[in-house]
Amino acid sequence: MNVRVGVTLGDPAGVGYEVVAKALPKLRGLGIELTLIGNLEHFKRVISMLKINEAVLDGVRLIDIPGGPFEFGKVQEEAGRVSLESVIKAVNLAMAGEVDAIATAPINKEAWFRAGSSYIDHTTLLQALTKSRLSLTVFETRRLRVMFLTRHMPLAEAIRDVKRANVLEGIINANRALKALGVRRGRIAVAALNPHAGEGGLLGREEIDEIAPAVEEARVKYGIDAHGPIPADSVFYLAAKGQYDIVLSLYHDQGHIAAKMYDFRRTISLTLGLPFLRTSVDHGTAYDIAGKGVADETSMLEAIRKAAKYAQQYKKRWRRVFGEVNTQP
């Protein structure tokens, strides 16, 4: 049975339509049933611009979100509306069981705002539409997986959030993420905050007072195979070599820099905790190159492949791993 993946084409003014179009020929023969959601007139315009044979659409389900016209490289309310409605339609398909997972091309937050959205990004919209209390973001780049203790906040605030209870919750969630992806007893590494993991308190006490106690509690109380704190200048390398199954990054750039330096083009994002798996490219709309035919499709291709790879086992495990936490009032 083929895996059914819904793909949103993203902001029509950006590179989303282009990278999906370029990915299509490379997805043939992989056992993936694709449903593309977006403005089909604009998509066919992009295919023509790229000189891609429309035969790549054979066997692909196309769902049109009417609208336009669009101008490449500019924030536009109409582009925001079409990209927003594309995501909403994809969620409806997933919730109705018509697709097994969704992969999303990039959107523009300002365009969504102009279109009247009260949600600033995919994650907040997906949580609201699925009524999910918990969603987790995991980066995957070849063998390296990274989850984030904190995400979009000032660095000073992120440092203040490195508390024992928060780190413990992060370890528990990393363990949930691995289980949902089919890794039964995953090895979790917790990155240190300070240089050299604090040098025994000489360079900071967060490792001693907050991180190490959380790791110990995770091991003793919950039976989680957690390790750390491990100096951040080596932990991602060790995980990429296979020593750990996931790294808990303490703040946004700590993990982003590591993943993107390891392999920028193949870095993709997985959203876990929802009733279905969502994957995404890890780049933006790239307005500066939109419409020029030079966008790299590797991340979009990886996002679709990973959606297909994990979709079925995620669906089987979702309720057991996340059902309780996401059905509490």
N, C-alpha and C positions, 0 to 999 in steps of 0.2 A: 504493500500500500504506500503510495506516494505521500510525502509530508506536504501539507498545505500551508503556504506562507503568504500572508498579506503584506504587501509592500506599499507604503505611502511614498509618494513622489516628492514630498517636501514643498518648499517655497518655489513657485514657478520663476521667480526672479533670480534664484540662486542656481547652484550646480546640481541640485538633487535630481532633476529630470535627466540631466546628462549622465550622471554616474550610474543611475539605474539602467539607462539605455545601453551604456557601454558594458554593464555587467551581464546583460541578458544572453549574449552569445556564449559566454563562459559558463552559464548555468545549465546548458542543454545536457541531457543525459545523466543528470545527478539525482533524478527521482524526486524533484521538487515541483509541486503544482503551485504556480504563481498566480496571485490575484493582485493586480496593480490598481491603486486608487489615486486618482488625481485628475487634472484637466487633460483630457485625451487629445484635444486639438493642439494644445501646446506641446504635449509629449510627442505627437507625430511630427510637429514642426522641428523639434529637437532631433528626432531620429533622422529626418531628412537633412538637417544641417550637418549632422555627423556622417552622412552618407552610409548609414546602416540600413541594410535590407529589411523591409518591414516584415519579412518572413520570420524574424526573431519573435514576433508576436503570435505566431501560430501556437495554439494550445494554451495561450495565456488568457486568463479571465481579466477583462478590463472594466473598471467601474468609473464612470465619468462624474467629475464634480464640475458642473458648468461654470463658466466665468471668463474673465479676461476682457480686453487684451492685457498683456503683461510686458513690462520693459525690464530687460535684464539689468541686474546690478543696482537696483534701487528699492528702498523700502516702500511698499505699496499696500494700502488697505485691502485691495482686491486679492493680491497675492496671499496676504495673511488670512483672509477669509477662506480661500480655496484650500490652503494647507491645513487650516484648522478643521474644516469640514472633512478633509481627507482622513485625518486622524480619528475623528469621531466615528466616521463610517467604518474604519478598520476595527475599532474597538467593538462596535456593534456586531460586526462579522465574527470576531473572536468569541464574544459572549454568546452568540447564537450557535457556536460550534461549526461555523462555515470555514474557518481557517484555524490552524493549530497554533500559530504564533504570528507575530507581526514584526517586520523590520522597517525602521523609519529613516527616511532621508531627512536632511537638516531643515529646520524652520528658523524664522527670524522672530525673536521675542517682541520687538517693537511693532512688526507687522501684525502679529496677533493682537497686541494691545490696540492698535488702530482699528482692527476689525471688531473690537468690542469684547475680546476675551478677557475674563478675569483670572485666567491661568497664564503664568509666565513661561511655562515650558511643558514639554511632553509629560514629565513625571507627575507634576501636580494635576494635570488634566486626567491622566490615566488613573491616578488614585481616586479622583473624584468620580469619574465615570464608572469605576468598578467597585466603589465604596470600600476600598482597601485602606486599612489603617497603617499598614507597614509596606514600604517598598524599599528595596535595596539596590544600590548601583554597584555593579562589579565590572571592572575592566578585564578584558582578556586579550592578550597579545602573545600568540603562539602558546608557549607553556606557562607564561606568567599570568597570574590572576591577582587583581588588586581590589580590595574593598576599602571604603573610606569611612573613618570615624566621624569626620566633619567634612562639609562640602563647601557650599557657597557662603562663606562668611569671612570677615577680616581675620588676618593671621593672629592678631592679638587675642581676639575672641576665641579662635580655635584652640589656642594654647590654654586658655582658661578652661576650656571644655575637657581637657585631658585629666579627667578624674576617674577614680577607681570604678565607680558604678557605671560610668559611660564606657570605659574601656571594656569592662566585663560584658556589657550589653553588646558592644561591637564584636567581641569574640563569639558570643552566642549567635549573633546574626550571621557572622562569617561561616559558622558551622552549619547554620540553616541553609545558607546559600550553596555550600558544597553538597549537602544532602540533596537539595533540589536539582542539582546538576548531575546527580548520580555518583558523587564521590562519597562513599559510605563512611569511612573514617579518615577525614581529611586532616592534613598537618597544617596548622595555622601558625603563621609567624606574625608577631606584633612588632612593628617598627618602633625604634626608640625616637624620642623627641629631640634630645640634646646630642651634641657631638660625642662620639665614642660612648654612647649610651650613658652619658653623664659622668663618666670617669669616677664611679663610686661616690658621687655627690659633689665632686669638685667643680663640675660644669652644669650643675642643676640637679634637683632632687625629685623631679617628676618620675623618673625611672624607679627610684627606691620607694617613694611614698604612694604612687598611684598605679603605675603600669605593672610592675612585678607582682604586687598583691593581687591585681585583677587576673593576671595570667595564672597564678597559683590557685586562686579560687575556681577558675574555669576548669583547671585540671582535676582538683580534688573534689569539688562539689558537683560538677557537671560531667566529669569524665571526658572532657574535650582535650584533644591532642594539641595543646597550645604551647607556644615557645616565645620567649622574649622577656624583656625588650632586646631586640637585636639592632645594632647600629644601622642607621638608614643608608649609610654608604655601601653596605654589603648585602643587606637582607634581600633586596630585589634581584640582585645577581644570583644569590643562592637559590631563590625561588625559580628563576628562569632556568637554572640548571637542574631543577627537579627535586630539590631538597624539601621544599614546602609546596603545598597545593594552593595556598592563597596567602597574601600579605595584607594585614590590616594597616592601612596608611592612616596616620593621625590627622593629616590635613590635606587639602585639595592638591596643592602643587607637589607635595612630597611624592604622591603616587602618580600623578599625571606626568611629571617630568620623567620618572623612571620608565613608565610604560611607553611613552612616546619616543624617548631616546633609544629604547630597545628595538622598537619597530613602529615608527610613526604610521606608516600606511596600513598596517594590519591591526592596529588598535581598534577594538570595538567595545561598545558598552552593552551590558545586559541589565535589564530591569527585572528584578525578582520580587516575589511577594504577591503579584497580581494573579488572577485566576488563569492567566496565559503568559507565556514568555514574550518579552519584547526585547529586541536587539536594535542597535543603532550605530550608525557611523560615529566616529569620534572627531568630527570636524564640523565646521559651520557652513553657512550658505556660500561663503567665498564670493561675495558680490564682485570683487575686483577682477575675477577671471570668468565670471558667469557669461555664457554665450560665446565664449572664445574657443570652445572645443578642446581645452587643454586640461580639464579636471581629471584627477586620478580616481579610478573607480575601485581601487583595491579594498578600501574600507567598506564600501557598500557591498561588494562581493562577499567579503568576509562576514558581514552582518547577516546577509541572507543565508549563507552556508551554516553559520553557527545557529541561527534560528531553526533551520532544518535539523541540525545535528542534535539539539537538545530538546526540541519541542515535545516529542512524544513522552520521553521519560519525565520531563518537567510536569506535564499534565497528570501523569500517574502519581507523582509525589507531592504535587502542590497542596492538596488538602491535608495530607498528613504532616507536612512541614510547616505550612503557613495557615492552614484553615482555622485553627483555634485562635491565633493572635489576630487574624483579620475578620473574625466574626464576633469579637467581643464588642459590646456597646460602647 
